[in-house]
Structures are given as C-alpha cells and as structure tokens.
Amino acid sequence: MHSTGAAELEQSEISIEQSVLGAILMDSSVLDEITFLEIRDFSVQRHQQIYKVMRFLEKRNAPVDIMTVTETYVRFGRVEEMGGVSYLTNLVESCPTTANAGFYAGLVRSKAIERRTKNMGEIIKGLSRSDYESDEEYFSTIEALVSEMRPQDNVKMRSFSESKEDYFRHLSQKADYIQTGFKFFDKWAKGLGRGWLFVSAGRPSVGKTAMMLQRLYGVAKQHKGVVLIFTQEMSEDELKDRMLSAVTGIPYANILSKELTDQQRDALANAYEGFEFLPIFIQDKPYVSIEEVRAVARQFKKKHGKIACIAVDYLQIMNIPQRKGETRSQAIGNVTGAAKQTAREMDCCFILLSQMSREFEKAGKPQLSHLKESGSIEQDADVVEFLWHDPMDREMGGKVIQQTIAKGRSIGLNDFRLLFQGWKQHFTELPSKG
C-alpha cells in the first residue's frame, strides 16, 4: 500500500514536470515566466536534459519547439536519451493549456527543494567531525552545503509602475544611519550606513585598531543593534585594555603592566560595568574566514534581531583560501565581495581593517591604489578611509593623524584631522586647517 502510494506520488511529480515542458514547447515565451526554475529542479534526468537544451536554444535566440529541440539532440547523437520525437509530442499532448505553466513550475521547484533537503540531511549525517581540522571548518562545510541547497533566484526586473508603492514606502521611512561619536564625521556623513562595507586602512602605529574600537564604542552606545568584533592579532583582553584606557584616561601602559593604584582599579571596575550594558561581543581567534564571520552574524541576527556593525581586524591575516590558478588579489576579492554581501544581507555596516602598501610613503598622501592587494577592495567598498601621519602637521599632546576619505560611494570625499593620544588609545577631532 505504502509503495503504491509512493509510486503514485512520483508519477504525479513526473506529470507536473511533463506539463511544464509541454507548455514551453507549445509557447516558448513561457521560459520568460519561469526564470526561477533551475535544471536541477527536475526529478527525471531526461527532463533535466530537455530543459537544458531549451535554455541553450533560448540563449542563442533560436526558436524553442519540437523541431529545434529534436535537431539539437540529433546533432549531438543523443535522440534516444530524450525518448525520441514521440516523447516530445507526448509532452505537448499532456499539456492542454499554457495558462498554468507558472503554477506548475512552482510545484516542480517546491518538490525539488524537498528532495534537496532530504538528500542534504543524509549528506550532513554522513559527515565525520574527525575529517576536519577544527569545529569551524566542519561547520563551514555544513554552511556551504546548505547554501548550495538554496534556490538560485533570478532577480525580477520591475518597472517604475510596479515598484511605486515600495518606493514611496521607502521615502516615508527615516534614514537609519548609525552615529559613531566622532561629531565632525557624523555631521558630514550622517554616521555609518547600513549595508556599507567600510574599509579602514593605514600603516602600522597610526592607531587603526584604536580608531575602530572608539568608533564601535560610539556605535554601541546608540543601541541600534549588536556590535560584533573579530580580533585575530590581539587577544580579547588586549582590546578591553585599550577600550577601558580610552574611556577612563588611565594610561594604557599602566593597564598593560598591571601597575595600578586602588583608585585606578575602582575606575576600571566602574567603566567595565558601563560596558556590560552595551551590546558588544568579541571573538578572539586568529585566521578567521569570511564564512565563519557570516555564520556568526546570522546566529546573532536570529538571536538579537538587529546587527549594527561587524568589524574584522584585519583583512590580510584572515583565512583566505586561494583556488588553483587564482591570484592572491583575486582570493582577497572573494572575501571583500562576501563582506559586502554580508553587510547587505545583515543590514549592518561591515568595518574591515586593511593594510596600506609601502608605496604610500613615496606619494605623500594616500590613494586607493595604496590599499595592499587593492583591486577588489576598492571596488567592493562603499567607503575607504586612510589613517596616516603627516610629520609636518603637529599639535601639542599627541600625534596628528590625517583621516582621508578616499572613496565615499554615497557621501563623497573629505579629510579630517585627529589627535591620537596613544598613551591612552584615544582620538580627539581637531579643526580643519583649511
């Protein structure tokens, strides 16, 4: 009884697939309506091949009908694989009308997703943790398998008329920028934008990490979502040392050496309590991959509802797989592209720290080409910020750091001056000299 029911169900699926293919043979414009349907969605290999030929003909702007499909099979000597001309004729006869093609194509896809889910479950069940060097590599494999299972949607083109309601809804919503606490920057740029990939680059000793931490502290105080920090070179405690020094003004060197007065220890304890109320989370692990960053972000979005910022310190020391025949620059491009995609998917700002090349030292002022392994970084980033020291610009009390916004996709270009007091890991904005 059970096997009979399963056979009937399988035959029903086959009949639905036949109706879709028959509708295409009757009217090839059906292909425009069912762009979401993938070759792998068909359960029968013969149907997969027929649909593949149909899409092949469509790409070549050739007619798609019984005659052209048959000719294509004949040319490659594989007529028997499609069941002969009679099978195509039967497909047309099994489809009385093309009116329901879109509906039937949706059913084909739904069944395909069910099959892929069951198959993927079996594959994941068969994975052995012992075959992977770390838990994260194991989970990254599972994440990749699940991503592969997802339908490869084609974006639907829309006219102004079709998207009018969505557009005016968009206009009625307040722009959701996130303030950073740097008043000159926030007044000019309105803050950090959701969906941005923000690249902050600089040579060693200009305070890239300190700037990132002070900025993220300002973001966290807005309570517009969680702040996720991935630190690879410094430990979690080192980041906390820097943040607490910046907030309390207690010399960073004293915190590092643990040479603290009772009063300073009390000040640090009070400041730490303040941080406990902020939505800041730190992962201390070297050699992090962009897949891991994305997986963690998805977990936090599911748990907390909203992410304000993701920050990775820094790009060039991440785990960046390089495929055969791929250059290092191309491999980095895969990471920055995925970081931008993550910013959009998570509706947050993704801050990525990066190195600058030594060529900058000869130029005087940084250019986009001075990003180390720059090609795709400058292309994918919405904002590129350079932090650099001009020895000719001096102020009492610290080192003057120039903040050059060399790329601003929606905000433009600008320059700011900052006083970096490294002894307490703190930046203060300075008036422009211009």
N, C-alpha and C positions, 0 to 999 in steps of 0.2 A: 504493500500500500504506500509506504513511505517512498520507495524508489520510483513508483508510478507517478506520485505527486511531483517528485523532483524532476522527472523526465518531462512532465507536462509544463513545469515552470521553465525548464531550459528551452523547450520548444517555443514557449511564449516569448522568451527573450530573443530567440532567433527570428521569430516572425516580426517582432518590432524592428530589429535591425534590417530585415529584408524590406520592410515598408519605407524606411529612411532611404536606403539605397535606390529602391524603385522610384521614389519621389524625385531623387536627383536625376535619374535617367529620363524621367518624364519632363522635368523642367530644371535645368542646371542652375537657375537663379536661386534655388533652394540652398545651394552652397553658401550664399551670402548670408542667409538667415541662420545657419548653424555653424558659424565660425568657431564656436566654443568646442565643437566635437573633435576629439583627437583620434588618431588612427588606433591607438591602444585601447580606446573605449569599446571597440567591437570585441565580442567574446569569441567569434569564429575567425580563424586565421584567413580564410577565403574572403570574408567580408573586410578584414583589415586591408588586404591587398587590393581589393576592388576600390575601396575608399581612397587608398594611397594613390592609385592610378588616376582617380577622379581629380584629386588635388594637384597631381602632377600636370594633368591636362589644363586645369584651370590656371595654374601659374604660367603656362605657355600661351595663355589666351586662346586656347583651342576649344572647339565645341566639346561638350561632355554629353555623350549619348551612347546608345548601344553600339553604333558603328565605330566611333572613335576609341571607346574602351576596348572593344574587340581587336581593333587594329593594333593597339598598343601591346596587348597580350601576344598577338601573333608575331609582332616584331621581335619580341624577346623569347619567342618559342615556349610560352607558358600558358597556352589556352586551356590545357587540361586542369591547371590549378584553379581556374575560376569556374570550372564546371561546364565549359563550352558556352556557345552563344545562347543555347536554350536556357541556361541558368539566368542570364541577364534578362531574357524575355519573361521568365517566370517572376523575376523581381518586379518588373513593371506591372505584370498582371496581378501581383499581390498587393498593389497599392492603388486603390480606386481613385484617390484624390491626393493632391499635394498640399491641401489646406492644413493638414495636421502634422506636417513634417517637423516643424519646430517642437511640438509637444512630444512626438515620438523620439526625437533626438535627445530631448531632456531625459526621457526614461532610459535611453541607452546609456547616457552618462551616469545617471544615478546608480544603475546596476553595476557599471564599471567601477565606481567608487566603492561600492560594497565589496566587490571582488578584490580590489586592491587592498582594502582594509584587512580582509581576512588573510590574504596572502602575506601582507606585511607583518601581521601578527605572528604568523608562523616563522617568518624570517627572523624577526626580533627574538622570538622564543628560542631560536636555534643559535643565537649569538652567545659566545662564551666570553665572560669578562677577562679570563686569563689570556685571551689572544691580544689584549690591548695593554699598552704600557701604563696607562693611567685611567682613572674613572672618567676624566673629562674626555679623553679620546674615545672611550666607549660610548659615552652619552652623545658626543658629536656625531658618531656614526649613526646612532639611532635618529638623531635630529635630521641628518641628511636623508635618511631613508623616508622619514615622514614627509619631508619637503618634496621628495621625488614623487610621493603618492598624491600630492595635491594636484588638482586640475590646473593645466597651463592656460589660464584665461586670456583671451584676446580682449583688449580694451575696446569698448564700443565707442565709435565716433558719434558725437552728438551735435546737433545744430543749436544755434542760439535760442530757437523757439523751444526745443526740448529741455534745455538747461536753464531756462529763465527763472523758474521758481527756486532752484538751487542757488543761483547766482544772487538773487535778492535776499535769500535767507543768509547767505554768506556776508552780504553787506550789513545786515542787521545785527550781526554778532560782533562784539567788541574784539579788536585785535589782541591776541594773547601773547604779548611779549613778557619776558621774564627779566626783571631788574637784577643788576649784578652788584650794586653798591658802589660802583665807580660812576660818580654823578656826571662827569663830563661825557663819558662814553654813553651812558644811559640816556642823557638828554639828546645826544646826536643820533644814536641808533635805535632809541626807544627800548633798548635791552637786547636780550638774546631771543631769536625767533625759533619757534617750534618747527621741526623739520630741517633745521640748519645742520650742516657739517661745518664746524668751526675749527680751523687748523691754527694752532698757536705754535710758532716756530722761533727758534733762537739758538745761538751758540751757547756753550757751557758758561755757567756763572752769571747769566743775566737774570736769573730768577723765574724761569719758565714754570717750575713746579709751584713756587710760592705764589705766583700770579694766578695760576689755576686754582689753588686752594683758597685764596682770598676771594676770588670770583665765585667759586662754588659755595663758599660760606654765605656770600651775599644772596645767591640764588636760593639756598636752603631756607633762609630767613623769610622768603616770600611765601613759603608753604604752598607752592603750586605743583607739587609732585615730589617724588623721591629723587635723590641725587646719588648716582652710583659711580664710585671711583675705583678704577682698576689700576693698582700700582704694581709695577714689575721690578723696578730698580731699588726702590726704597721700601722698608717694612711699614706695616700699618702704624706701629708706634712712632716711627720717624715722621710720618705725615702728621700724626697727632701732636708731636713735639712742635712742629712748625706752626700748625694752626693755633695751638694754645699760646705759643710765643707771640704770634701776631695779634692775638686778641688781648692778651694781658700786658704785653710790653716787657715781659720778663725775658732777659737775654737768652737767646737760643743756645748759646754756649753753656750757660748755667744749667739749662734743662738737660742738655746732652751729657754733661759731666756729673749730673745729679747733685751739684753743689748749690743747694737751695736753702734759703732761710725758712723758718717756720711760717713767716708772713707770705713768702712766695708760694710755699706749698698750699697754704689756705687759698691763695688767689687762684692757683691752678685747679684746686678742687671745685671752687665756685664756678670757674669758667667751664670746667668739664660738665658740671650739672646743666649748664646752659646748652651745651652741645647735645645732651641726651634728649632734649626736646626738639631737636632738628632732624629732619628725615634724611640723614646722611649715612650711607652704607659703603664700607670699604672692603675690597677683596685684595688681599696681599698674595700675589702669586706671579712668578716670572713666566715669560714665554706664553702669554695668553693668546688665544686665537680669536678671530672675529666671530667665529661660530659660537664660541663659549660666551663671548660678550652678549651676543644676540639672544642666546638661550637664557642667560641670567636675566636679561632685560625683560623677556617675555614672562618669566616667572614673577618678577616684581610688578609688572603691569597688571598681571592677573590678580595678584595679592593686594596691591595698593591702589589700583585703578588709574593712576597717573604717574608718569615719569617727567620730571622737569629737565634733568640733564644726565648724560652719560659722559664720563671722562676717562680717557686712557692715557697713561704716562709710561712710555711714549711709543709712537708708531714703529720705528725702525728695530726695536727689540721684541716685537710681537712674534708669535709663531706664524710665519708667513710661508706656507707651502709653495714650492716652485715646481710646476709641471714640466715634463720633458719638452725641451725646445722653447721654454718660456724664459724671458729675461727677468732679472730681479725687479726692474722697474714695472714690468707687466704684472708680476706677482703682487707688488705693493698696490698697483691699481685695482686688483681684485679686492683687496682689503678696504681701500678708501671707497670703492663703489658700494661694497656691502655696508660700510659705515653710514654712507648717505642713505641707503635704502632702509637701514635700521632707524635712522633719525625720522624718516617719513612714516615708517610703519609704527613706531612707538610714539609718534607725535611729540618729540622732545628735541632738545639741542644736543648734538654729539660733539664734544670737545676732544680733539685729537692733538696731542703734543707731538712735535716733529723736530728733527734736527735741521740745521742750516749747513750748507756746504761751505768750505773754507774760501771759496771764490768770493764770497761776500766781502772779505777783508780787503780785497783789492778795489772793490767798487765804491765804498764809502757809504752807500745807502742800499738796503736790500731790495731785490727784485724777485718776482715769482720764480725766476729760473734758479734762485739761490736755495730753494727748497731742496733738501737732499733727496735724490731719486724723484725728481719733481713732476714728471709728465702727467700722471693721472691725478696726483694730489691736487694740483692747481685746477684741474678740470672738474673734479668732483666736488671740491669745497665751495660752500656758499660764501664763507668769509675766510680770508687768510690774514693772519696777524703776525707781524715780525716784532720781536723784542730785541733791541740792540743798544749797544753803548757807544755814544759819541764822546770821545775824550775831550772834545772842545766845549762841550756843554757841561757846566759844573754848577753845583749848588752845595751849600753847607749841609752837613748832617747825613750824607749818603751818596750813593751813585745815581746819576740821572740815566734813566732808561727810556729810550725812544720807543713808542708804540706806533708802528706803521701799519695801517690797514691797507694792504696792497691789493686786496680783492674784496669787494662787497657787492654781492650779486643784487641785493635789493636795498643797500644802504649807501653805496658809493665808497670813495676813498677818503682817508683822513690821517692825520698824525696827532699824537698826544705825547705829553711829557709826564714821566712818573719818577718820583724819588723813591729809590729802593733802599730801605734801611735793612741790610742783610743781617745785622746783629739781632734783629727781632722779626725777620722774614715778613716785612710789611711794606706795601706800596702806598704812596700818597700821590694823588694827582697834582700836577703843577700847571700854572697858567701857561698858555702857549706863548712862545717868544714873538710870534708874528703878530 
